[in-house]
Amino acid sequence: MKKVFIPVVIIIFAILGIGSYMLHNTEPAYDFTVLLTGNVIMAALSLLTYFIVTGQLRKNPAAFVRGVSASTFIKLLVCMGGILTYVLVKQGKGIHKPSLFMLLGIYAVYTITETWLLSRYVRNTK
């Protein structure tokens, strides 16, 4: 599974990074730095989750559910914290709301992909 998970996360990272760049070029109001930062953080959290869940799975098979639930919750908290930080920093300087929704979209893409790949991994290890 390691042969599949890490390349998929890298491919998603590249696609979202290129998409953010192209979106910023066509519509300069999108904050490329914020979108790229969110992409990097979510990719790093997905990789960290993968290593934690697969390590725990060897000890206790029920750890999968706990690991994925905790991962989703932690990523959501990090995403909300990043959005709150963005809003506080940009306070009164024109917050671009579509950029905030893009951050939530990045969160959703990584969470769905991670859950799907990890559940495939668990099914294949039984």
N, C-alpha and C positions, 0 to 999 in steps of 0.2 A: 504494500500500500504506500510505502514511502516513495516508491518509484512513481506513483500517480499523484499523491497529494501535493508535494512540494512543487512540481512543474505546473500543476493546475493553478496553485496560488500565484506563482510567478507570472503565468499567462494572464490571469485575471488582473493582477497588478499592472502589467504592461498595457492591457486593453483599457482599463480605467484611467491610467495615466495619459495615454494617447488621446482618449476621449475627452478628458478634462482639458488637455492642451488645445484640442481642436475646438471645443466648446468656447474656451476663452478667446481663441482667435476669431471666431465668428461672432461672438457676443462678449465684448470686453468687460461687461459688468460682472461676469462670473469671476470669482476670486480664485485664480489658479493655485496660488500658494496654499490657501486653505484646503482646497480639494486634494491637492497632492499630499499635504500633511495628513489629512484624514485617510487617504489611501495607504500611505506608509504605515500609519498606526494600526489600521485594520488588518493589513497583511501580516505585520509583526505579531499581532494578537492571535491571528489564525494559526500561524506557525507555532507559536508558544502553546496554544491549546492542543494542537496535534501532538506535540511531544508530551505534554502532561497527560492527555487522555490515553495515548497508547502505552505510556509507562504505567499508569494506574490499572489499565485493562489487564496487564499481565498478572497483577496481584489479586484483582477482584473484578470479575466480569460485570458486576452491577455498577462499576465505576463509570461506565460509558454514559449512563443517563445523568448522573451527577456532574460529570465533566462537561458534557454538552450544555446542560442547563446553566451551570456556573459560567461557562464561557460566554453564552449568549447574554447573560445578565451583566457580566463584567464589560463586554463589548458595548452593550447598551449604555451602561453608566459612563464609560469612557467617551462614547459618542455624545451623550448629553452634556458631559463636562466640557468637551471641546466646543460644542455649540454655545454653551453658556459663556465660556471664555471669549469666543468670537464676538458674541453680542455685547459683552461688557467692554471689550477693547474697542469695538467699532461704535460704541454708544454715541448716537447723534451724528455719525459720519456717514450715514447711508448704508444700512445693513441690506445686503442683497439676499432676499428670502429664497429665491430659487437655488442659491448656493447652499443654503441650509438644508433644503430638501434633497439636494444632490448628496450631501453628507449622509443623510438617512438612507438614501438609495445605495450608497457604497456599503454601509453597514448591512443592509438587507442582502446584497449580493454575496458578501463574504460569509454571512451567517447561513444562508441557504446552501451555498456550496460546501461549506465546512460540515454542516449537519449531514448532508447527502453523502459526502465522501466518507465521513467517519462511520455512518450507519452501514455503508457497504463494507467497510473494513471489519466491523464487528460481525456481520453476517458471514464473511469469508473466513473468519478465525474460528468459527464454531465447528 
